[in-house]
Amino acid sequence: MEVELNEEEFKKLFEEYLKSIYEYNSKLPKGIVLKPFHYVYRNGKKYVYVGRYFYKVIKEHGKIKWKYLGKEVPGLPKPPINPFEGLKFRKVGNKYYIKEEELKRIFRMMP
């Protein structure tokens, strides 16, 4: 069975987790960032990957470049658990559809 969420409800799911990411990023060396979502635009489509992605932010000639460092970086503190890692959902219009079991798993893992 799937649960239907509107845009606001869907965003609210991520609020607490994102707060922990912002706090974690504030403790990292300057220029290193943990991104919980990675967006790829290909052939007019937007793909969203949910997980842990470390990047180094580099400023070159007035432009910002993101250099991918991997899912784990030695020497950095352990990142918060991402309850959304591997999340699969459907979006139809402004509605999001998530399997009920997935939603329960997310709530069990939330801090």
N, C-alpha and C positions, 0 to 999 in steps of 0.2 A: 504494500500500500504506500502511496506517495502522499506527502504533506505539501500543500500549496502555501507559498509565502509571497507576499507582495514585496516590492522593492525595499520599503522601509524595514519590514520584518527581517528580510534577508541581510541587509546591512547591519542591523542590530546584533545578529548572530556573531559578527566579527569584532564588535567594539571592544570587548574585554581582552580578547586575544591580541588585538592590535595595540592596546595600551601596554601589554607586556613586551611586545616587540619594540615599541618606541623606547621603553625603559632600558631594554637590553642594548639597543643600538647606542644609547647615550653612554654606555660603559665600554664600547669598542674603540680601538684606536681610530684616530681621525682618518676619514676617507674610506673606512670599511663599513659596509652596511649589510644587514640581513633583510632580504625581501621575502615575505611570506607568499607572494604571488608573482608569477612571471608571465608577462603578456607577450604574445607573438602575433604579428599581423602578417598574414600570408594569403595571397590571392583574394583580397577583399574580405577575408574572414578574420575574426579575432579569436585566438585560442588562449585560454587561461589555464596555467599550470599551478596547482596548489602544492606547496612544500616548503623547503628551506633552501634559499639561494643566496650565497654570499657574493658580494660584489665589492670591487674597489672603485671608488668614484675618482675619475681623473679629469682634470681641467686642462685642455689643450687648445691653444689658439682661440680662447674665448668660448669653446664648446665643452660640454660635459659628455664624457664617455664612461660607459659602465663596462668594466672588465670582470668577467665571470671568474670566480675563484673556486667554485665547487659547492657541494652540499655540506662539507665539513672543512674547517680550516684549523690546522694544528696551532696550539698556543692561545686560542681564543676561549673565553668561558663557554660552557655548555649552553646552547640556546634553549629558550622555553619550548616545551612540547607543543607541536602544532596539531591541535585536534582536527584540523581540516585537511591534513595531508592525505592525499588520495581521494578526496571528496569528488563525487560525480553527481551532477545535477542537470536538469533540463531547464531551459529558459524559453518561455513562449510569451511573446509580448513583454509585459511588465510583471509576469508571474514566474516564480521559480518553483520547481518541483523536485523535492528531495525524498528519497526513500525514508520511511519512518525509522527503520533500523539505523540508518546513517545518522539521522538527527539524534536519536537516543545515544549513539556512540559518541557523538560530538559533546553532548551535555555531560556524559560521564567523565570525559577527559578534560573538561573546562576547569581552569584554576578556581 
